Amino acid sequence: MSATQDDNAAQREYWNGKAGENWAREAERLDGMLAPFITAVLGAAGLEGGERVLDVGCGSGALSLAALRAGAGQVTGVDVSAPMLALGRQRADGETQVQFVEADASKWQADQSFDRLISRFGVMFFADPQAAFSNLHAQMTPGGRLAFACWQPLDQNEWALLPLRAALSLTDQRLDRPEPGAPGPFAFEDPDRTVSILERAGWKSAEAKPWVGQIALPGESVSEAAAFATKMGPTARLIAELEMDANRVRETVEARLAEKASADGRVRLDAAAWIVTADV
Ligand SMILES: C[S@@+](CC[C@H](N)C(=O)[O-])C[C@H]1O[C@@H](n2cnc3c(N)ncnc32)[C@H](O)[C@@H]1O
């Protein structure tokens, strides 16, 4: 299949490889770190009870299951990652009101329509976001609504930047910022671009509100936090790309995180996201 026929192939490969397996293995701890965004997304989605909800890039299903507990009538999680979906199904534990579908959300055609589209950091990986959001818009009922969380720029996200800088201090490389808008965690860092993509895709009244706070890296100690920060996310990607000595990076990251640790040993770092909403 050519790149133009399947532009999300690289993401599918990434989330079905080591990254997806790590996300599934670390799901409980990741969900602890990202719990504030479940509250933020569900609050913005304005569930009233009984809605049919689509969770895009649902991963291991934490937001899908939280939506069900918050009163959704039925939830469908869609994702490209087989290992993460497998955990989602296991967590659903036979609950019939939630289903997990393995598909590329940018092209997937549902056999029903949805009243709410929600996502926790699952919509920033599309090669053609306007086409993806246009396809998703077509799956919605009139009067429907979208609410998702996406990251603000890397510079506002110390949880990602600090370990990256520590790792890079071991090299002669500078921080290689992704091309603006390129698929990845920071693809929707610019809220004006996000709003414009949504509106060109047919969504109305799109807006992005800032979420700014601190998130606790998983782990009861600095060394556990450093192990996590080097195994997951942007620093893990850097270690793999530059074929770095992971143990040496972990030690260096641990030294930097120690400067930030609270008396209880937990490491809380600044984080900034956008909570984006739009109407059908
Ligand atoms: C950062 S993870 C977030 C997972 C989950 N929403 C959570 O908060 O735990 C991004 C997710 O987007 C999924 N994803 C990436 N591209 C996708 C696509 N084209 N269609 C559906 N899911 C996709 C990945 O497989 C991954 O599960």
The ligand as a Tripos MOL2 file, in Angstrom:
@<TRIPOS>MOLECULE
LIG
   27    29     1     0     0
SMALL
NO_CHARGES

@<TRIPOS>ATOM
      1 C1         -1.2540    9.1280   23.6670 C.3       1 LIG1
      2 S1         -2.1980    7.6870   23.3830 S.3       1 LIG1
      3 C2         -3.6700    8.0340   24.3140 C.3       1 LIG1
      4 C3         -4.4660    6.8120   24.6270 C.3       1 LIG1
      5 C4         -5.7120    7.0150   25.4790 C.3       1 LIG1
      6 N1         -6.6190    7.9830   24.8930 N.3       1 LIG1
      7 C5         -5.3490    7.4130   26.8840 C.2       1 LIG1
      8 O1         -5.5640    8.5680   27.2630 O.co2     1 LIG1
      9 O2         -4.8350    6.5620   27.6280 O.co2     1 LIG1
     10 C6         -2.7130    7.9700   21.6990 C.3       1 LIG1
     11 C7         -3.6200    6.8990   21.1490 C.3       1 LIG1
     12 O3         -4.0610    7.2790   19.8310 O.3       1 LIG1
     13 C8         -4.1210    6.1060   19.0540 C.3       1 LIG1
     14 N2         -4.1130    6.4450   17.6150 N.ar      1 LIG1
     15 C9         -3.1210    6.9940   16.8870 C.ar      1 LIG1
     16 N3         -3.4940    7.1620   15.6040 N.ar      1 LIG1
     17 C10        -4.7750    6.6920   15.5110 C.ar      1 LIG1
     18 C11        -5.7240    6.5890   14.4350 C.ar      1 LIG1
     19 N4         -5.4290    6.9920   13.1860 N.pl3     1 LIG1
     20 N5         -6.9360    6.0530   14.7140 N.ar      1 LIG1
     21 C12        -7.2460    5.6230   15.9640 C.ar      1 LIG1
     22 N6         -6.3890    5.6980   17.0110 N.ar      1 LIG1
     23 C13        -5.1760    6.2280   16.7890 C.ar      1 LIG1
     24 C14        -2.9030    5.3030   19.5160 C.3       1 LIG1
     25 O4         -2.9730    3.9460   19.1620 O.3       1 LIG1
     26 C15        -2.9550    5.5360   21.0260 C.3       1 LIG1
     27 O5         -3.7380    4.5750   21.6780 O.3       1 LIG1
@<TRIPOS>BOND
     1     1     2 1
     2     2     3 1
     3     2    10 1
     4     3     4 1
     5     4     5 1
     6     5     6 1
     7     5     7 1
     8     7     8 2
     9     7     9 1
    10    10    11 1
    11    11    12 1
    12    11    26 1
    13    12    13 1
    14    13    14 1
    15    13    24 1
    16    14    15 ar
    17    14    23 ar
    18    15    16 ar
    19    16    17 ar
    20    17    18 ar
    21    17    23 ar
    22    18    19 1
    23    18    20 ar
    24    20    21 ar
    25    21    22 ar
    26    22    23 ar
    27    24    25 1
    28    24    26 1
    29    26    27 1
@<TRIPOS>SUBSTRUCTURE
     1 LIG1         1 GROUP 0 **** ****
